[in-house]
Amino acid sequence: MKNFYLILVNAIVAAVTNTFVWFAVTFWVYLETRSVMVTSYMAGIYIGTVSLSGFFLGSIVDRYRKKTAMLFSSILTLVLFVLAGIVYISSPAAAFKDPNSFQLWLFIVLCLFGVLAGNIRNIALPTIVTFMVEENSRDKANGLIGSANGTAFMLASIPSGFVISFMGVFWMLVFGIGLTVVAIVHLLFIRVEEKQIVHAEGAKPKIDIRGTINVIKNIPGLFGLIFFNTFNNFLGGVFMSLMDAYGLALVSAHVWGTLWAVLSLGFIVGGLVVSKYGLGKSPIRLLFLANIVMWAICIFFTIQASILLLSIGMFVFLCLIPVVEAAEQTVIQKVIPPDRQGRVFGFAQSIEQAASPLTAFMIGPIAQYVFIPFMTTGKGVDILGGWFGTGMDRGIALLFSATGVLGLIITLVAMRTRAYAKLVRI
């Protein structure tokens, strides 16, 4: 297990880098442009590229040794961050204040793809668990992955806010490039004992969406789980798109970044609980119960303009994310052959993330032109304003509560389906 722990440490370094860069870019772009539509489109482009790339990145993980795939991930990230730095240095400062600026969007896209390259690691990690950890301990190892992600989230949150507030985006890129080099050098000295790459029928894997679909179809209820998570992500796109805008309406950038660092302890706590106690006899049942609690939180955590209420709700919500992720990973590791796991994890990621770009692209205009006016100058001021509050942030909060109600209803309905009944027996 020593080498597995070293892989986790390396994954934390890489994830800190990518999370730090993307958080900082998001904060900086919003503060420069003051446009929720720009941050919404950024989230949509990010989720869209994650979705579209999952099929391809999963085939890379299956085709090559896991260490090779992870090295390729970090080297590609390094190249793209360097290119983003060149664009920033060579462009006038005024170009980054215009939401329609070519230089602004080129910079965003280069940073985005640099961060996206790290997604190869996210797909590779659960496949590494399969051959490095015994089956009866995999749920606990998956919990450690959740804790590692939470640690990265925490370590990236504080500096991302502070670097934008006090140093600027140039130094953000310097730190991002430096940390990526550290991750590459560290990984070179880790021994990953993957004796051979097993390929079905002696052929190197291609993207092979049809074959991957057939494998998933043979597992009763697995498609149902994937599509349930897809709908959850469709609704989750609302929070991904607008949470930074909501938080920054309440506190400053460096306070918001610091708060995220503290709240991300929830990832760590949740992951550590799973790593110690596992997921019980029915990981799927636990997954759905966690979803019920998460959607209930979404209804109430912005019901008043309180950073304390928001913080408590988000902390509990983040504690439950490692539970949900570990449950799905454990099921796939148990029922999918090792030579297909990279593509199945990539396929699941692509399908589950596919809905979020639609939400992200739609929700910015919906918030900007429907919910925010409703709670600033519209009828919502008279109907709800007396107890709910008024203003831009209350328009976003109302959208969050409505999303939580819909998510809770869908989860309760899904628990009465045949697909759920089949999955709880795995």
Secondary structure as a PSIPRED ss2 file (coil, helix, strand):
# PSIPRED VFORMAT (PSIPRED V4.0)

   1 M C   1.000  0.000  0.000
   2 K H   0.000  1.000  0.000
   3 N H   0.000  1.000  0.000
   4 F H   0.000  1.000  0.000
   5 Y H   0.000  1.000  0.000
   6 L H   0.000  1.000  0.000
   7 I H   0.000  1.000  0.000
   8 L H   0.000  1.000  0.000
   9 V H   0.000  1.000  0.000
  10 N H   0.000  1.000  0.000
  11 A H   0.000  1.000  0.000
  12 I H   0.000  1.000  0.000
  13 V H   0.000  1.000  0.000
  14 A H   0.000  1.000  0.000
  15 A H   0.000  1.000  0.000
  16 V H   0.000  1.000  0.000
  17 T H   0.000  1.000  0.000
  18 N H   0.000  1.000  0.000
  19 T H   0.000  1.000  0.000
  20 F H   0.000  1.000  0.000
  21 V H   0.000  1.000  0.000
  22 W H   0.000  1.000  0.000
  23 F H   0.000  1.000  0.000
  24 A H   0.000  1.000  0.000
  25 V H   0.000  1.000  0.000
  26 T H   0.000  1.000  0.000
  27 F H   0.000  1.000  0.000
  28 W H   0.000  1.000  0.000
  29 V H   0.000  1.000  0.000
  30 Y H   0.000  1.000  0.000
  31 L H   0.000  1.000  0.000
  32 E H   0.000  1.000  0.000
  33 T H   0.000  1.000  0.000
  34 R C   1.000  0.000  0.000
  35 S C   1.000  0.000  0.000
  36 V H   0.000  1.000  0.000
  37 M H   0.000  1.000  0.000
  38 V H   0.000  1.000  0.000
  39 T H   0.000  1.000  0.000
  40 S H   0.000  1.000  0.000
  41 Y H   0.000  1.000  0.000
  42 M H   0.000  1.000  0.000
  43 A H   0.000  1.000  0.000
  44 G H   0.000  1.000  0.000
  45 I H   0.000  1.000  0.000
  46 Y H   0.000  1.000  0.000
  47 I H   0.000  1.000  0.000
  48 G H   0.000  1.000  0.000
  49 T H   0.000  1.000  0.000
  50 V H   0.000  1.000  0.000
  51 S H   0.000  1.000  0.000
  52 L H   0.000  1.000  0.000
  53 S H   0.000  1.000  0.000
  54 G H   0.000  1.000  0.000
  55 F H   0.000  1.000  0.000
  56 F H   0.000  1.000  0.000
  57 L H   0.000  1.000  0.000
  58 G H   0.000  1.000  0.000
  59 S H   0.000  1.000  0.000
  60 I H   0.000  1.000  0.000
  61 V H   0.000  1.000  0.000
  62 D H   0.000  1.000  0.000
  63 R H   0.000  1.000  0.000
  64 Y C   1.000  0.000  0.000
  65 R C   1.000  0.000  0.000
  66 K H   0.000  1.000  0.000
  67 K H   0.000  1.000  0.000
  68 T H   0.000  1.000  0.000
  69 A H   0.000  1.000  0.000
  70 M H   0.000  1.000  0.000
  71 L H   0.000  1.000  0.000
  72 F H   0.000  1.000  0.000
  73 S H   0.000  1.000  0.000
  74 S H   0.000  1.000  0.000
  75 I H   0.000  1.000  0.000
  76 L H   0.000  1.000  0.000
  77 T H   0.000  1.000  0.000
  78 L H   0.000  1.000  0.000
  79 V H   0.000  1.000  0.000
  80 L H   0.000  1.000  0.000
  81 F H   0.000  1.000  0.000
  82 V H   0.000  1.000  0.000
  83 L H   0.000  1.000  0.000
  84 A H   0.000  1.000  0.000
  85 G H   0.000  1.000  0.000
  86 I H   0.000  1.000  0.000
  87 V H   0.000  1.000  0.000
  88 Y H   0.000  1.000  0.000
  89 I H   0.000  1.000  0.000
  90 S H   0.000  1.000  0.000
  91 S C   1.000  0.000  0.000
  92 P C   1.000  0.000  0.000
  93 A H   0.000  1.000  0.000
  94 A H   0.000  1.000  0.000
  95 A H   0.000  1.000  0.000
  96 F H   0.000  1.000  0.000
  97 K C   1.000  0.000  0.000
  98 D C   1.000  0.000  0.000
  99 P C   1.000  0.000  0.000
 100 N C   1.000  0.000  0.000
 101 S C   1.000  0.000  0.000
 102 F H   0.000  1.000  0.000
 103 Q H   0.000  1.000  0.000
 104 L H   0.000  1.000  0.000
 105 W H   0.000  1.000  0.000
 106 L H   0.000  1.000  0.000
 107 F H   0.000  1.000  0.000
 108 I H   0.000  1.000  0.000
 109 V H   0.000  1.000  0.000
 110 L H   0.000  1.000  0.000
 111 C H   0.000  1.000  0.000
 112 L H   0.000  1.000  0.000
 113 F H   0.000  1.000  0.000
 114 G H   0.000  1.000  0.000
 115 V H   0.000  1.000  0.000
 116 L H   0.000  1.000  0.000
 117 A H   0.000  1.000  0.000
 118 G C   1.000  0.000  0.000
 119 N H   0.000  1.000  0.000
 120 I H   0.000  1.000  0.000
 121 R H   0.000  1.000  0.000
 122 N H   0.000  1.000  0.000
 123 I H   0.000  1.000  0.000
 124 A H   0.000  1.000  0.000
 125 L H   0.000  1.000  0.000
 126 P H   0.000  1.000  0.000
 127 T H   0.000  1.000  0.000
 128 I H   0.000  1.000  0.000
 129 V H   0.000  1.000  0.000
 130 T H   0.000  1.000  0.000
 131 F H   0.000  1.000  0.000
 132 M H   0.000  1.000  0.000
 133 V C   1.000  0.000  0.000
 134 E C   1.000  0.000  0.000
 135 E H   0.000  1.000  0.000
 136 N H   0.000  1.000  0.000
 137 S H   0.000  1.000  0.000
 138 R H   0.000  1.000  0.000
 139 D H   0.000  1.000  0.000
 140 K H   0.000  1.000  0.000
 141 A H   0.000  1.000  0.000
 142 N H   0.000  1.000  0.000
 143 G H   0.000  1.000  0.000
 144 L H   0.000  1.000  0.000
 145 I H   0.000  1.000  0.000
 146 G H   0.000  1.000  0.000
 147 S H   0.000  1.000  0.000
 148 A H   0.000  1.000  0.000
 149 N H   0.000  1.000  0.000
 150 G H   0.000  1.000  0.000
 151 T H   0.000  1.000  0.000
 152 A H   0.000  1.000  0.000
 153 F H   0.000  1.000  0.000
 154 M H   0.000  1.000  0.000
 155 L H   0.000  1.000  0.000
 156 A H   0.000  1.000  0.000
 157 S H   0.000  1.000  0.000
 158 I H   0.000  1.000  0.000
 159 P H   0.000  1.000  0.000
 160 S H   0.000  1.000  0.000
 161 G H   0.000  1.000  0.000
 162 F H   0.000  1.000  0.000
 163 V H   0.000  1.000  0.000
 164 I H   0.000  1.000  0.000
 165 S H   0.000  1.000  0.000
 166 F H   0.000  1.000  0.000
 167 M H   0.000  1.000  0.000
 168 G C   1.000  0.000  0.000
 169 V H   0.000  1.000  0.000
 170 F H   0.000  1.000  0.000
 171 W H   0.000  1.000  0.000
 172 M H   0.000  1.000  0.000
 173 L H   0.000  1.000  0.000
 174 V H   0.000  1.000  0.000
 175 F H   0.000  1.000  0.000
 176 G H   0.000  1.000  0.000
 177 I H   0.000  1.000  0.000
 178 G H   0.000  1.000  0.000
 179 L H   0.000  1.000  0.000
 180 T H   0.000  1.000  0.000
 181 V H   0.000  1.000  0.000
 182 V H   0.000  1.000  0.000
 183 A H   0.000  1.000  0.000
 184 I H   0.000  1.000  0.000
 185 V H   0.000  1.000  0.000
 186 H H   0.000  1.000  0.000
 187 L H   0.000  1.000  0.000
 188 L H   0.000  1.000  0.000
 189 F C   1.000  0.000  0.000
 190 I C   1.000  0.000  0.000
 191 R C   1.000  0.000  0.000
 192 V C   1.000  0.000  0.000
 193 E C   1.000  0.000  0.000
 194 E C   1.000  0.000  0.000
 195 K C   1.000  0.000  0.000
 196 Q C   1.000  0.000  0.000
 197 I C   1.000  0.000  0.000
 198 V C   1.000  0.000  0.000
 199 H C   1.000  0.000  0.000
 200 A H   0.000  1.000  0.000
 201 E H   0.000  1.000  0.000
 202 G H   0.000  1.000  0.000
 203 A C   1.000  0.000  0.000
 204 K C   1.000  0.000  0.000
 205 P C   1.000  0.000  0.000
 206 K C   1.000  0.000  0.000
 207 I C   1.000  0.000  0.000
 208 D C   1.000  0.000  0.000
 209 I H   0.000  1.000  0.000
 210 R H   0.000  1.000  0.000
 211 G H   0.000  1.000  0.000
 212 T H   0.000  1.000  0.000
 213 I H   0.000  1.000  0.000
 214 N H   0.000  1.000  0.000
 215 V H   0.000  1.000  0.000
 216 I H   0.000  1.000  0.000
 217 K H   0.000  1.000  0.000
 218 N C   1.000  0.000  0.000
 219 I C   1.000  0.000  0.000
 220 P C   1.000  0.000  0.000
 221 G C   1.000  0.000  0.000
 222 L H   0.000  1.000  0.000
 223 F H   0.000  1.000  0.000
 224 G H   0.000  1.000  0.000
 225 L H   0.000  1.000  0.000
 226 I H   0.000  1.000  0.000
 227 F H   0.000  1.000  0.000
 228 F H   0.000  1.000  0.000
 229 N H   0.000  1.000  0.000
 230 T H   0.000  1.000  0.000
 231 F H   0.000  1.000  0.000
 232 N H   0.000  1.000  0.000
 233 N H   0.000  1.000  0.000
 234 F H   0.000  1.000  0.000
 235 L H   0.000  1.000  0.000
 236 G H   0.000  1.000  0.000
 237 G H   0.000  1.000  0.000
 238 V H   0.000  1.000  0.000
 239 F H   0.000  1.000  0.000
 240 M H   0.000  1.000  0.000
 241 S H   0.000  1.000  0.000
 242 L H   0.000  1.000  0.000
 243 M H   0.000  1.000  0.000
 244 D H   0.000  1.000  0.000
 245 A H   0.000  1.000  0.000
 246 Y H   0.000  1.000  0.000
 247 G H   0.000  1.000  0.000
 248 L H   0.000  1.000  0.000
 249 A H   0.000  1.000  0.000
 250 L H   0.000  1.000  0.000
 251 V C   1.000  0.000  0.000
 252 S C   1.000  0.000  0.000
 253 A H   0.000  1.000  0.000
 254 H H   0.000  1.000  0.000
 255 V H   0.000  1.000  0.000
 256 W H   0.000  1.000  0.000
 257 G H   0.000  1.000  0.000
 258 T H   0.000  1.000  0.000
 259 L H   0.000  1.000  0.000
 260 W H   0.000  1.000  0.000
 261 A H   0.000  1.000  0.000
 262 V H   0.000  1.000  0.000
 263 L H   0.000  1.000  0.000
 264 S C   1.000  0.000  0.000
 265 L H   0.000  1.000  0.000
 266 G H   0.000  1.000  0.000
 267 F H   0.000  1.000  0.000
 268 I H   0.000  1.000  0.000
 269 V H   0.000  1.000  0.000
 270 G H   0.000  1.000  0.000
 271 G H   0.000  1.000  0.000
 272 L H   0.000  1.000  0.000
 273 V H   0.000  1.000  0.000
 274 V H   0.000  1.000  0.000
 275 S H   0.000  1.000  0.000
 276 K H   0.000  1.000  0.000
 277 Y H   0.000  1.000  0.000
 278 G C   1.000  0.000  0.000
 279 L C   1.000  0.000  0.000
 280 G C   1.000  0.000  0.000
 281 K C   1.000  0.000  0.000
 282 S C   1.000  0.000  0.000
 283 P H   0.000  1.000  0.000
 284 I H   0.000  1.000  0.000
 285 R H   0.000  1.000  0.000
 286 L H   0.000  1.000  0.000
 287 L H   0.000  1.000  0.000
 288 F H   0.000  1.000  0.000
 289 L H   0.000  1.000  0.000
 290 A H   0.000  1.000  0.000
 291 N H   0.000  1.000  0.000
 292 I H   0.000  1.000  0.000
 293 V H   0.000  1.000  0.000
 294 M H   0.000  1.000  0.000
 295 W H   0.000  1.000  0.000
 296 A H   0.000  1.000  0.000
 297 I H   0.000  1.000  0.000
 298 C H   0.000  1.000  0.000
 299 I H   0.000  1.000  0.000
 300 F H   0.000  1.000  0.000
 301 F C   1.000  0.000  0.000
 302 T C   1.000  0.000  0.000
 303 I C   1.000  0.000  0.000
 304 Q C   1.000  0.000  0.000
 305 A C   1.000  0.000  0.000
 306 S C   1.000  0.000  0.000
 307 I H   0.000  1.000  0.000
 308 L H   0.000  1.000  0.000
 309 L H   0.000  1.000  0.000
 310 L H   0.000  1.000  0.000
 311 S H   0.000  1.000  0.000
 312 I H   0.000  1.000  0.000
 313 G H   0.000  1.000  0.000
 314 M H   0.000  1.000  0.000
 315 F H   0.000  1.000  0.000
 316 V H   0.000  1.000  0.000
 317 F H   0.000  1.000  0.000
 318 L H   0.000  1.000  0.000
 319 C H   0.000  1.000  0.000
 320 L H   0.000  1.000  0.000
 321 I H   0.000  1.000  0.000
 322 P H   0.000  1.000  0.000
 323 V H   0.000  1.000  0.000
 324 V H   0.000  1.000  0.000
 325 E H   0.000  1.000  0.000
 326 A H   0.000  1.000  0.000
 327 A H   0.000  1.000  0.000
 328 E H   0.000  1.000  0.000
 329 Q H   0.000  1.000  0.000
 330 T H   0.000  1.000  0.000
 331 V H   0.000  1.000  0.000
 332 I H   0.000  1.000  0.000
 333 Q H   0.000  1.000  0.000
 334 K H   0.000  1.000  0.000
 335 V H   0.000  1.000  0.000
 336 I C   1.000  0.000  0.000
 337 P C   1.000  0.000  0.000
 338 P H   0.000  1.000  0.000
 339 D H   0.000  1.000  0.000
 340 R H   0.000  1.000  0.000
 341 Q H   0.000  1.000  0.000
 342 G H   0.000  1.000  0.000
 343 R H   0.000  1.000  0.000
 344 V H   0.000  1.000  0.000
 345 F H   0.000  1.000  0.000
 346 G H   0.000  1.000  0.000
 347 F H   0.000  1.000  0.000
 348 A H   0.000  1.000  0.000
 349 Q H   0.000  1.000  0.000
 350 S H   0.000  1.000  0.000
 351 I H   0.000  1.000  0.000
 352 E H   0.000  1.000  0.000
 353 Q H   0.000  1.000  0.000
 354 A H   0.000  1.000  0.000
 355 A H   0.000  1.000  0.000
 356 S H   0.000  1.000  0.000
 357 P H   0.000  1.000  0.000
 358 L H   0.000  1.000  0.000
 359 T H   0.000  1.000  0.000
 360 A H   0.000  1.000  0.000
 361 F H   0.000  1.000  0.000
 362 M H   0.000  1.000  0.000
 363 I H   0.000  1.000  0.000
 364 G H   0.000  1.000  0.000
 365 P H   0.000  1.000  0.000
 366 I H   0.000  1.000  0.000
 367 A H   0.000  1.000  0.000
 368 Q H   0.000  1.000  0.000
 369 Y H   0.000  1.000  0.000
 370 V H   0.000  1.000  0.000
 371 F H   0.000  1.000  0.000
 372 I H   0.000  1.000  0.000
 373 P H   0.000  1.000  0.000
 374 F H   0.000  1.000  0.000
 375 M C   1.000  0.000  0.000
 376 T C   1.000  0.000  0.000
 377 T C   1.000  0.000  0.000
 378 G C   1.000  0.000  0.000
 379 K C   1.000  0.000  0.000
 380 G H   0.000  1.000  0.000
 381 V H   0.000  1.000  0.000
 382 D H   0.000  1.000  0.000
 383 I H   0.000  1.000  0.000
 384 L C   1.000  0.000  0.000
 385 G H   0.000  1.000  0.000
 386 G H   0.000  1.000  0.000
 387 W H   0.000  1.000  0.000
 388 F H   0.000  1.000  0.000
 389 G C   1.000  0.000  0.000
 390 T C   1.000  0.000  0.000
 391 G C   1.000  0.000  0.000
 392 M H   0.000  1.000  0.000
 393 D H   0.000  1.000  0.000
 394 R H   0.000  1.000  0.000
 395 G H   0.000  1.000  0.000
 396 I H   0.000  1.000  0.000
 397 A H   0.000  1.000  0.000
 398 L H   0.000  1.000  0.000
 399 L H   0.000  1.000  0.000
 400 F H   0.000  1.000  0.000
 401 S H   0.000  1.000  0.000
 402 A H   0.000  1.000  0.000
 403 T H   0.000  1.000  0.000
 404 G H   0.000  1.000  0.000
 405 V H   0.000  1.000  0.000
 406 L H   0.000  1.000  0.000
 407 G H   0.000  1.000  0.000
 408 L H   0.000  1.000  0.000
 409 I H   0.000  1.000  0.000
 410 I H   0.000  1.000  0.000
 411 T H   0.000  1.000  0.000
 412 L H   0.000  1.000  0.000
 413 V H   0.000  1.000  0.000
 414 A H   0.000  1.000  0.000
 415 M C   1.000  0.000  0.000
 416 R C   1.000  0.000  0.000
 417 T C   1.000  0.000  0.000
 418 R H   0.000  1.000  0.000
 419 A H   0.000  1.000  0.000
 420 Y H   0.000  1.000  0.000
 421 A H   0.000  1.000  0.000
 422 K H   0.000  1.000  0.000
 423 L H   0.000  1.000  0.000
 424 V C   1.000  0.000  0.000
 425 R C   1.000  0.000  0.000
 426 I C   1.000  0.000  0.000
